[in-house]
Structures are given as C-alpha cells and as structure tokens.
Amino acid sequence: MSAQCEVAAKQSVGAPMSFFERYLSVWVFLCILAGIALGQWLPGPVQAIGGMEVARVNLPVGLLIWVMIIPMLVKVDFGALHQVREHWKGMGVTLFVNWLVKPFSMALLGWLFVRHLFAPWLPADQLDSYIAGLILLAAAPCTAMVFVWSRLSNGDPLFTLSQVAVNDSIMVVAFAPLVGLLLGISSIVVPWDTLLTSVVLYIVIPVILAQGWRKSLLDKGQAHFDAVMARIGPWSISALLLTLVLLFAFQGRAIIDQPLVIALLAVPILIQVFFNSALAYWLNRAVGEKHNIACPSALIGASNFFELAVAAAISLFGFESGAALATVVGVLIEVPAMLLVVRVVNGTKDWYTRR
C-alpha cells in the first residue's frame, strides 16, 4: 500500500464518530414515528411514491440507496488487498465467520424462531418474508460502520481496511448465489432476475462509480480527498433515514396493529450479533492473532451491510413486505448492540492477551 493510501486508511478508520452515527438509534426511532405518521396522515402521496417503479425497483429508494452506499465505498481502498498476507490468520477467521457461519446460522435462527417458536405471534402470511429479510441482513458483511467500531476498539486500521476490501470483492460475486441458496433451503421462491438486478444496481455499479471517484479525488491530493469526505459524510446517514421514513410510511399500519413483531424479530438478530462476534473473537485468540486484529475481525463478523439488505429487501419483496421490515429492525438494534460488543472486547483485553 502506498504511503498516501496508508494515511487515508488510518484517517478513515480513526475519524471521530459523527453526531449522526453516535445517535443513530435515536434517529432511526424518530424516523419510525415520522414514517408511521406520514403513512396515516398522507396516504395518497406515500402510495404515489411507492408506485414509482421500473422493473420492481423503486426509483426514489434506488437513488437514496446510491447516496447511502457510494460515499462509504469511496473510503474503501481495494489496493489494501495485499495486506491480507500480513495477518492471514485473522483474515481467515473473518472470512470463515462472514461467509460460512453467519449467513447459515441466521437462516437456522430464522427457521427456529420465526417459523416455529414465534410463529403463533407473527402474521402467518409473512413468515417466509421475515426469514428472507433476516437472510438478506446476514449475507452482506458490514462495509461502513465497521470503521467506527474498529476505531473505538483500537483495532489495526490497515487490517480493518483490508478485510472490508476483501469482503466487498467477494460480495460482488457471492451475494446473489448465497442468498439464492439460503432462500431455496428455506423453501422461499427466489426471484433470480430481481436478485441479480439488485446485485448489479447496489453492489457492482456503486463499486465502479465509487472507485472512479476515489481515484479522481486522490489524484488531487490527500487534503482534497479528506475535505470531500468530510462534506459528503452526512449523505449516507441522511439518505438512510429518509429511506426509513418511506419504509415505515408503508409499514405503519402493520406496526400499529402488531408492535410485538419488531421485538420478536430482534431476538434472532441479537443472538446472531453476539454469537458471531464471540466466535470470531475466540477463534482469533485460538490462532494467536493480536488483540488489535481480533477486535475488527469480531466486529465485522457481528455487523451487517444493512444499507444493501434494506435495498435488496425492497427490490425483491416490496416496501410493505415482512422482509423489508426485518432488515429495518436490524438497523434499529445494530448500533446499541455493536457498542456493547465494543465494550466487551475492550474490557477483556487482559484475558485475551493472557496465554
């Protein structure tokens, strides 16, 4: 990695948590209230927005998703891929948890809790959709917020950047087949054309655009790159919050009628967060990786690329689907859950380094 890219990596990981990021759970809760209110007070305009679709892709939401994802992807340096060999054990743990444990464990948890344990309290016609949303949530490793979690746990910035670059590279080719496989295992019909379209729209094209933009910014110097990143930083969170307002405008009636649904869907998501973070943390200790490698490895294994999950759920199943609601529940609980994981890994450093 060049010296310029190394500085960029350290700054992107070490940047202070923004005001929006620090209180993301509060903003999400307020968006839920605002969306429900809009759906009840202005049903006509909300339905009109929902009808603005081309090939099952909602155009306003598609634009908001791009505004969410592209600024995050600009921070990712795919030139960091060569850093993999320096901490290959930690990277091996990351890939094992992210791609072989996390999606399949979530499919199992969805089957156990949604289809069986919680089925009597959930709408029968939405069970498959809820499971699909949980699978979409778990099938995409975190791209953006893991930089924040890594900074809070004093994680190695170059390892954090390299594992994001590796995961994003894998996601381009593996997300659609993996989701299709797990939906098939769960006996859910896979709309392959829509799934592949979602991958192209929300992964491939944003990656290409973001990396082209990144190169043009860095060509003008690191100071220019940092200044632009500071200006566009709030775009992602703002676009996410606007998307949630629209989503809950459509979901409002279901939430008012059945508020227990959100609490029940949170259970398998929380179990997944704590199980995968603990597994990755322990495995890194078992293979002898340093604590500042284990922390970002555990944190990326526990968090999700929820922006992609929300976009894919809306495209595949629609605004009013249980899948869309399940992915939004993931957004709602991820920040407080991940802050708890950060506290645990920081508080157990003495245990981790004790052999």
HUGI-V580612 format. One record per pair of residues at least 4 apart in sequence whose ideal C-beta (glycine too) atoms are under 7 Angstrom apart, sorted by the first residue. I is the first residue (numbers start at 0). GAP is how many residues later the second one is. D is the distance in Angstrom with one decimal. If there is no record, write none. Layout:
i=(I | I)
gap=(GAP | GAP)
d=(D | D)
This chain:
i=(0 | 0 | 0 | 0 | 0 | 0 | 1 | 2 | 3 | 3 | 3 | 4 | 4 | 4 | 5 | 5 | 6 | 6 | 7 | 7 | 7 | 7 | 8 | 8 | 8 | 8 | 8 | 8 | 9 | 9 | 10 | 10 | 11 | 11 | 12 | 12 | 12 | 12 | 12 | 12 | 13 | 13 | 16 | 16 | 16 | 17 | 17 | 18 | 19 | 19 | 19 | 19 | 20 | 20 | 22 | 23 | 23 | 23 | 24 | 24 | 24 | 24 | 25 | 26 | 26 | 27 | 27 | 27 | 27 | 28 | 29 | 30 | 30 | 30 | 30 | 30 | 31 | 31 | 32 | 33 | 33 | 34 | 34 | 34 | 34 | 34 | 34 | 34 | 34 | 35 | 35 | 35 | 35 | 35 | 36 | 37 | 37 | 37 | 37 | 38 | 38 | 38 | 38 | 38 | 38 | 39 | 41 | 42 | 43 | 44 | 45 | 45 | 45 | 46 | 48 | 48 | 49 | 49 | 49 | 51 | 51 | 51 | 52 | 52 | 52 | 53 | 54 | 55 | 55 | 56 | 56 | 56 | 56 | 57 | 57 | 57 | 58 | 59 | 60 | 60 | 60 | 60 | 61 | 61 | 62 | 63 | 63 | 63 | 63 | 64 | 64 | 64 | 64 | 64 | 65 | 65 | 66 | 66 | 67 | 67 | 67 | 67 | 68 | 68 | 68 | 68 | 69 | 69 | 69 | 69 | 70 | 70 | 70 | 70 | 71 | 71 | 71 | 72 | 72 | 72 | 72 | 73 | 73 | 73 | 74 | 75 | 75 | 75 | 75 | 76 | 76 | 77 | 77 | 77 | 79 | 79 | 79 | 79 | 80 | 80 | 80 | 82 | 82 | 82 | 83 | 83 | 83 | 83 | 86 | 86 | 86 | 86 | 87 | 88 | 88 | 88 | 88 | 89 | 89 | 89 | 89 | 89 | 89 | 89 | 90 | 90 | 90 | 91 | 92 | 92 | 92 | 92 | 92 | 92 | 93 | 93 | 93 | 93 | 93 | 93 | 94 | 95 | 95 | 96 | 96 | 96 | 96 | 96 | 96 | 97 | 97 | 97 | 97 | 97 | 98 | 98 | 100 | 100 | 100 | 101 | 101 | 101 | 101 | 101 | 102 | 102 | 102 | 102 | 102 | 102 | 103 | 104 | 104 | 104 | 105 | 105 | 105 | 105 | 105 | 105 | 106 | 106 | 106 | 106 | 106 | 107 | 108 | 108 | 108 | 108 | 109 | 109 | 109 | 109 | 109 | 110 | 110 | 110 | 111 | 111 | 112 | 112 | 112 | 112 | 113 | 113 | 113 | 113 | 113 | 113 | 114 | 114 | 114 | 117 | 117 | 118 | 120 | 120 | 121 | 121 | 121 | 121 | 121 | 122 | 125 | 125 | 126 | 127 | 127 | 128 | 128 | 128 | 128 | 128 | 129 | 129 | 129 | 129 | 129 | 130 | 130 | 130 | 131 | 131 | 131 | 131 | 131 | 132 | 132 | 132 | 132 | 132 | 132 | 132 | 132 | 133 | 133 | 133 | 133 | 134 | 134 | 134 | 134 | 134 | 135 | 135 | 135 | 135 | 135 | 135 | 136 | 136 | 136 | 136 | 136 | 136 | 136 | 137 | 137 | 138 | 138 | 138 | 139 | 139 | 139 | 139 | 139 | 139 | 140 | 140 | 140 | 141 | 141 | 141 | 141 | 141 | 142 | 142 | 142 | 143 | 144 | 144 | 145 | 145 | 145 | 145 | 145 | 145 | 145 | 146 | 146 | 147 | 148 | 148 | 148 | 148 | 148 | 149 | 149 | 149 | 149 | 149 | 149 | 151 | 152 | 152 | 152 | 152 | 152 | 153 | 154 | 154 | 154 | 154 | 155 | 155 | 155 | 155 | 156 | 157 | 158 | 158 | 158 | 159 | 159 | 160 | 161 | 162 | 162 | 162 | 162 | 163 | 164 | 165 | 166 | 167 | 169 | 170 | 170 | 171 | 171 | 171 | 173 | 174 | 174 | 174 | 175 | 175 | 175 | 175 | 176 | 177 | 178 | 178 | 179 | 179 | 179 | 179 | 180 | 181 | 182 | 182 | 183 | 189 | 190 | 190 | 191 | 192 | 193 | 193 | 193 | 194 | 194 | 195 | 196 | 197 | 197 | 197 | 197 | 197 | 198 | 198 | 199 | 199 | 200 | 201 | 201 | 201 | 201 | 202 | 202 | 203 | 204 | 205 | 206 | 207 | 208 | 209 | 210 | 211 | 212 | 213 | 214 | 216 | 216 | 216 | 217 | 219 | 220 | 221 | 222 | 223 | 224 | 225 | 226 | 227 | 228 | 233 | 234 | 235 | 236 | 237 | 238 | 239 | 239 | 240 | 241 | 242 | 242 | 243 | 243 | 244 | 246 | 246 | 246 | 246 | 247 | 247 | 249 | 249 | 250 | 250 | 250 | 251 | 252 | 253 | 254 | 254 | 259 | 260 | 261 | 261 | 264 | 264 | 264 | 265 | 265 | 265 | 266 | 267 | 268 | 268 | 268 | 268 | 269 | 269 | 269 | 270 | 271 | 272 | 272 | 272 | 272 | 273 | 274 | 275 | 275 | 275 | 276 | 276 | 276 | 276 | 276 | 276 | 277 | 278 | 279 | 279 | 279 | 279 | 280 | 280 | 280 | 280 | 281 | 282 | 283 | 283 | 283 | 283 | 284 | 284 | 288 | 288 | 290 | 290 | 290 | 290 | 292 | 293 | 293 | 294 | 294 | 295 | 296 | 297 | 297 | 298 | 298 | 298 | 301 | 301 | 302 | 302 | 303 | 303 | 303 | 304 | 305 | 305 | 305 | 305 | 305 | 306 | 307 | 308 | 308 | 308 | 309 | 309 | 309 | 309 | 310 | 311 | 312 | 312 | 312 | 312 | 312 | 313 | 313 | 313 | 315 | 316 | 316 | 316 | 317 | 318 | 321 | 322 | 323 | 324 | 325 | 327 | 328 | 329 | 332 | 333 | 334 | 335 | 336 | 337 | 338 | 339 | 340 | 341 | 342 | 343 | 347 | 348 | 349)
gap=(4 | 5 | 78 | 79 | 82 | 157 | 4 | 4 | 4 | 214 | 218 | 4 | 72 | 74 | 4 | 152 | 4 | 215 | 4 | 69 | 214 | 217 | 4 | 68 | 71 | 148 | 149 | 152 | 4 | 147 | 4 | 215 | 63 | 135 | 134 | 137 | 138 | 144 | 147 | 148 | 137 | 143 | 4 | 5 | 131 | 4 | 215 | 4 | 4 | 7 | 214 | 217 | 127 | 216 | 4 | 4 | 213 | 311 | 4 | 307 | 310 | 311 | 4 | 4 | 214 | 4 | 216 | 303 | 304 | 4 | 4 | 4 | 210 | 213 | 214 | 217 | 4 | 216 | 4 | 4 | 211 | 4 | 209 | 210 | 211 | 212 | 213 | 214 | 217 | 4 | 212 | 216 | 219 | 220 | 4 | 4 | 8 | 207 | 211 | 4 | 7 | 210 | 211 | 213 | 214 | 212 | 4 | 4 | 4 | 4 | 4 | 203 | 204 | 4 | 11 | 197 | 8 | 200 | 269 | 6 | 7 | 8 | 4 | 5 | 6 | 5 | 142 | 138 | 259 | 5 | 140 | 144 | 258 | 4 | 256 | 261 | 4 | 4 | 4 | 182 | 185 | 253 | 4 | 139 | 4 | 4 | 175 | 178 | 179 | 4 | 137 | 178 | 242 | 246 | 4 | 140 | 168 | 172 | 168 | 171 | 172 | 239 | 4 | 133 | 137 | 238 | 4 | 136 | 139 | 140 | 161 | 162 | 164 | 165 | 71 | 72 | 164 | 70 | 133 | 134 | 137 | 136 | 139 | 140 | 154 | 67 | 88 | 89 | 92 | 84 | 88 | 87 | 91 | 133 | 78 | 81 | 82 | 85 | 81 | 84 | 85 | 75 | 76 | 79 | 4 | 7 | 78 | 82 | 4 | 72 | 202 | 206 | 4 | 4 | 198 | 199 | 200 | 4 | 69 | 194 | 199 | 203 | 204 | 207 | 4 | 72 | 75 | 4 | 4 | 187 | 190 | 191 | 194 | 204 | 4 | 69 | 186 | 203 | 206 | 207 | 4 | 4 | 5 | 4 | 5 | 179 | 182 | 183 | 204 | 4 | 43 | 69 | 202 | 203 | 71 | 75 | 4 | 175 | 178 | 4 | 36 | 170 | 174 | 199 | 4 | 32 | 35 | 36 | 75 | 79 | 4 | 4 | 167 | 170 | 4 | 28 | 29 | 32 | 162 | 166 | 4 | 28 | 75 | 78 | 79 | 4 | 4 | 159 | 162 | 163 | 4 | 21 | 24 | 25 | 158 | 4 | 20 | 75 | 4 | 5 | 4 | 5 | 154 | 155 | 4 | 5 | 8 | 13 | 16 | 17 | 4 | 12 | 16 | 4 | 146 | 8 | 139 | 143 | 4 | 5 | 8 | 139 | 142 | 135 | 4 | 196 | 4 | 4 | 60 | 4 | 188 | 192 | 193 | 194 | 4 | 135 | 192 | 193 | 196 | 4 | 55 | 57 | 4 | 51 | 56 | 185 | 191 | 4 | 180 | 189 | 190 | 191 | 192 | 193 | 194 | 4 | 134 | 135 | 192 | 4 | 44 | 47 | 48 | 51 | 43 | 173 | 176 | 177 | 187 | 191 | 132 | 167 | 169 | 172 | 189 | 190 | 193 | 134 | 166 | 36 | 39 | 40 | 31 | 35 | 164 | 165 | 168 | 169 | 26 | 159 | 164 | 4 | 158 | 161 | 162 | 163 | 21 | 25 | 162 | 92 | 4 | 158 | 4 | 14 | 18 | 150 | 153 | 154 | 157 | 4 | 13 | 4 | 4 | 150 | 154 | 189 | 193 | 5 | 7 | 10 | 145 | 146 | 149 | 190 | 142 | 146 | 189 | 192 | 193 | 138 | 5 | 137 | 140 | 141 | 4 | 136 | 137 | 140 | 4 | 4 | 4 | 134 | 137 | 4 | 136 | 4 | 4 | 4 | 133 | 134 | 137 | 4 | 4 | 4 | 4 | 39 | 4 | 4 | 32 | 31 | 32 | 35 | 4 | 4 | 24 | 28 | 4 | 19 | 20 | 23 | 4 | 4 | 4 | 16 | 4 | 10 | 12 | 15 | 4 | 4 | 5 | 7 | 6 | 5 | 4 | 125 | 4 | 4 | 4 | 121 | 122 | 4 | 121 | 4 | 4 | 4 | 113 | 114 | 117 | 118 | 4 | 5 | 4 | 5 | 4 | 4 | 106 | 109 | 110 | 4 | 105 | 4 | 4 | 4 | 4 | 4 | 4 | 4 | 4 | 4 | 4 | 4 | 4 | 7 | 8 | 11 | 7 | 4 | 4 | 4 | 4 | 4 | 4 | 4 | 4 | 4 | 4 | 4 | 4 | 4 | 4 | 4 | 4 | 4 | 67 | 4 | 4 | 4 | 67 | 4 | 84 | 4 | 4 | 72 | 77 | 81 | 4 | 7 | 69 | 70 | 4 | 69 | 74 | 4 | 4 | 4 | 4 | 7 | 4 | 4 | 4 | 67 | 4 | 61 | 64 | 4 | 63 | 67 | 4 | 4 | 4 | 60 | 61 | 64 | 4 | 63 | 67 | 4 | 4 | 4 | 29 | 64 | 68 | 4 | 4 | 4 | 25 | 26 | 4 | 21 | 22 | 24 | 25 | 64 | 4 | 4 | 4 | 17 | 18 | 21 | 4 | 13 | 17 | 64 | 4 | 4 | 5 | 9 | 10 | 13 | 9 | 67 | 4 | 5 | 4 | 58 | 61 | 62 | 4 | 4 | 58 | 4 | 50 | 4 | 4 | 4 | 47 | 4 | 39 | 42 | 36 | 39 | 31 | 35 | 5 | 26 | 30 | 4 | 4 | 21 | 24 | 25 | 28 | 4 | 4 | 4 | 18 | 21 | 4 | 14 | 17 | 18 | 4 | 4 | 4 | 8 | 10 | 11 | 14 | 4 | 5 | 10 | 7 | 4 | 6 | 7 | 6 | 5 | 4 | 4 | 4 | 4 | 4 | 4 | 4 | 4 | 4 | 4 | 4 | 4 | 4 | 4 | 4 | 4 | 4 | 4 | 4 | 4 | 4 | 4 | 4)
d=(4.7 | 5.2 | 5.8 | 5.7 | 6.5 | 6.9 | 6.9 | 6.5 | 6.5 | 6.7 | 5.8 | 6.2 | 5.1 | 5.7 | 6.5 | 6.8 | 6.2 | 6.2 | 6.0 | 6.6 | 6.5 | 6.6 | 6.3 | 6.3 | 6.6 | 5.2 | 5.5 | 4.4 | 5.6 | 4.6 | 6.1 | 6.5 | 4.7 | 5.8 | 4.9 | 5.4 | 5.4 | 3.7 | 5.2 | 6.7 | 5.4 | 6.3 | 4.7 | 5.0 | 5.3 | 6.8 | 6.1 | 6.8 | 6.5 | 6.5 | 6.1 | 4.1 | 5.9 | 6.7 | 6.2 | 6.2 | 6.9 | 4.5 | 6.4 | 6.8 | 4.8 | 5.5 | 6.4 | 6.2 | 5.5 | 6.6 | 6.2 | 5.7 | 5.1 | 6.9 | 6.2 | 5.9 | 5.1 | 4.1 | 5.0 | 6.5 | 6.4 | 5.0 | 6.3 | 6.3 | 5.2 | 6.3 | 6.4 | 4.4 | 6.8 | 6.5 | 2.7 | 4.4 | 6.2 | 6.5 | 5.5 | 3.7 | 6.2 | 6.7 | 5.8 | 5.3 | 6.0 | 6.7 | 4.5 | 6.5 | 5.5 | 3.8 | 6.4 | 3.6 | 6.9 | 6.0 | 5.8 | 6.0 | 6.4 | 6.5 | 6.5 | 4.5 | 6.8 | 6.4 | 5.7 | 6.4 | 6.8 | 6.1 | 5.3 | 6.3 | 4.8 | 5.9 | 6.2 | 5.3 | 6.9 | 6.3 | 6.5 | 5.4 | 6.1 | 5.2 | 6.8 | 6.7 | 5.4 | 6.2 | 6.2 | 6.8 | 6.5 | 6.5 | 6.2 | 5.9 | 6.5 | 5.6 | 6.8 | 6.5 | 6.6 | 6.4 | 4.5 | 5.6 | 4.7 | 6.1 | 5.9 | 7.0 | 6.5 | 4.2 | 5.6 | 6.1 | 5.3 | 3.9 | 4.8 | 4.3 | 5.3 | 4.6 | 6.0 | 6.6 | 4.7 | 5.5 | 6.5 | 5.1 | 5.9 | 4.9 | 4.6 | 6.9 | 5.1 | 5.0 | 5.5 | 3.8 | 5.6 | 6.9 | 5.7 | 5.8 | 3.5 | 4.7 | 5.6 | 4.8 | 6.9 | 6.9 | 5.6 | 5.7 | 6.0 | 6.0 | 6.5 | 4.9 | 6.9 | 6.7 | 6.6 | 4.6 | 4.2 | 4.8 | 6.4 | 5.3 | 6.2 | 5.4 | 6.7 | 3.7 | 6.2 | 5.0 | 5.7 | 6.2 | 5.9 | 5.3 | 6.6 | 5.2 | 6.0 | 6.7 | 4.4 | 6.8 | 5.3 | 6.4 | 6.4 | 5.7 | 4.4 | 4.1 | 6.9 | 5.0 | 6.3 | 6.1 | 6.7 | 6.1 | 6.2 | 5.5 | 4.6 | 5.2 | 6.8 | 5.4 | 5.9 | 4.9 | 6.9 | 4.7 | 6.2 | 6.5 | 5.6 | 5.2 | 6.5 | 4.9 | 5.9 | 5.5 | 5.9 | 4.5 | 3.9 | 5.6 | 4.5 | 6.1 | 6.8 | 5.7 | 6.7 | 6.9 | 5.6 | 6.4 | 6.6 | 6.4 | 5.2 | 7.0 | 5.2 | 6.4 | 6.5 | 6.7 | 4.9 | 4.8 | 5.8 | 5.9 | 6.5 | 6.2 | 6.3 | 6.7 | 6.1 | 5.3 | 6.1 | 3.5 | 6.9 | 5.2 | 6.4 | 5.5 | 4.7 | 6.3 | 6.0 | 6.2 | 5.8 | 3.9 | 5.9 | 6.1 | 5.0 | 4.0 | 4.3 | 6.6 | 6.0 | 5.1 | 6.7 | 6.4 | 5.8 | 6.2 | 5.0 | 5.2 | 5.9 | 4.7 | 5.9 | 6.9 | 6.5 | 5.7 | 4.9 | 5.3 | 5.9 | 5.7 | 6.7 | 5.5 | 4.7 | 6.4 | 5.8 | 6.2 | 6.6 | 6.1 | 6.7 | 6.2 | 6.4 | 6.9 | 5.7 | 3.5 | 6.7 | 6.3 | 4.9 | 6.5 | 5.7 | 4.9 | 3.4 | 4.6 | 6.6 | 6.3 | 4.3 | 6.9 | 5.0 | 6.4 | 5.3 | 6.7 | 6.4 | 6.0 | 5.4 | 6.5 | 4.5 | 6.4 | 5.2 | 6.3 | 3.5 | 6.6 | 6.8 | 2.8 | 4.9 | 6.5 | 6.1 | 7.0 | 5.3 | 6.0 | 6.3 | 4.8 | 6.3 | 7.0 | 6.3 | 4.5 | 5.1 | 5.3 | 6.6 | 6.1 | 7.0 | 5.1 | 6.5 | 4.5 | 6.8 | 5.3 | 4.5 | 6.3 | 6.5 | 6.0 | 5.3 | 5.1 | 6.0 | 6.1 | 6.3 | 3.7 | 4.7 | 5.9 | 4.3 | 5.7 | 6.1 | 4.4 | 5.4 | 3.8 | 5.8 | 5.5 | 5.9 | 6.1 | 5.1 | 6.7 | 6.3 | 5.9 | 5.9 | 6.5 | 6.4 | 6.5 | 5.8 | 4.6 | 5.8 | 6.6 | 6.3 | 6.5 | 6.4 | 4.1 | 6.7 | 5.6 | 5.8 | 3.5 | 7.0 | 4.2 | 6.7 | 4.1 | 6.4 | 4.8 | 3.9 | 6.7 | 5.2 | 5.3 | 5.7 | 5.8 | 5.4 | 5.4 | 4.4 | 3.7 | 6.5 | 4.5 | 5.6 | 6.8 | 6.3 | 6.2 | 6.2 | 5.4 | 6.0 | 6.6 | 4.3 | 6.4 | 6.3 | 6.2 | 6.6 | 6.8 | 5.9 | 6.2 | 6.4 | 6.5 | 6.1 | 6.8 | 5.0 | 4.9 | 6.0 | 5.5 | 6.0 | 6.6 | 5.3 | 6.2 | 5.7 | 6.4 | 6.1 | 5.2 | 5.6 | 4.7 | 6.2 | 6.4 | 6.0 | 6.3 | 6.2 | 4.7 | 6.6 | 6.3 | 6.4 | 6.3 | 4.2 | 4.8 | 6.0 | 6.5 | 6.1 | 5.8 | 6.1 | 6.3 | 6.3 | 5.8 | 5.3 | 6.7 | 6.3 | 6.6 | 6.0 | 5.5 | 6.7 | 4.6 | 4.6 | 6.6 | 5.2 | 6.4 | 4.8 | 6.2 | 6.0 | 6.5 | 5.5 | 4.8 | 6.6 | 6.2 | 6.9 | 6.6 | 6.2 | 5.7 | 6.2 | 6.4 | 6.2 | 6.1 | 6.5 | 6.6 | 6.3 | 6.3 | 6.3 | 6.1 | 4.4 | 5.5 | 5.3 | 4.1 | 7.0 | 6.2 | 6.3 | 6.4 | 6.3 | 6.4 | 6.6 | 6.2 | 6.2 | 5.4 | 6.0 | 6.4 | 6.4 | 6.5 | 6.4 | 6.5 | 6.3 | 6.6 | 6.8 | 6.1 | 6.4 | 6.1 | 6.2 | 6.3 | 6.0 | 6.2 | 5.9 | 5.8 | 5.8 | 7.0 | 4.1 | 4.7 | 5.6 | 6.5 | 5.3 | 6.2 | 6.1 | 6.1 | 6.1 | 6.9 | 6.0 | 6.2 | 6.5 | 5.5 | 6.8 | 5.3 | 4.5 | 5.8 | 5.6 | 5.2 | 6.5 | 6.2 | 6.6 | 6.4 | 5.4 | 6.1 | 6.5 | 6.4 | 6.0 | 5.8 | 6.0 | 6.3 | 4.6 | 4.7 | 6.9 | 6.1 | 6.2 | 6.2 | 4.5 | 5.0 | 6.1 | 4.6 | 6.6 | 6.0 | 3.6 | 4.8 | 6.1 | 6.1 | 6.4 | 5.1 | 4.2 | 4.0 | 6.8 | 5.5 | 4.0 | 6.2 | 6.2 | 6.4 | 4.2 | 6.3 | 3.5 | 5.4 | 6.3 | 5.5 | 4.4 | 5.4 | 6.4 | 5.5 | 5.0 | 6.0 | 6.1 | 5.9 | 6.6 | 6.2 | 4.9 | 6.1 | 6.5 | 6.5 | 6.1 | 6.2 | 6.8 | 6.4 | 6.5 | 5.6 | 6.1 | 5.6 | 6.2 | 5.9 | 6.7 | 6.5 | 6.1 | 6.3 | 5.2 | 4.8 | 6.4 | 6.5 | 6.0 | 6.1 | 4.3 | 6.6 | 6.4 | 7.0 | 4.7 | 6.5 | 6.3 | 5.8 | 5.8 | 6.7 | 4.2 | 4.5 | 4.6 | 6.7 | 5.8 | 5.3 | 6.7 | 3.6 | 4.2 | 6.4 | 6.9 | 6.0 | 6.1 | 6.7 | 6.6 | 6.6 | 7.0 | 6.5 | 6.5 | 5.9 | 5.4 | 5.8 | 6.4 | 6.6 | 6.7 | 6.4 | 6.7 | 6.6 | 6.5 | 6.2 | 5.9 | 6.1 | 5.7 | 6.3 | 6.3)
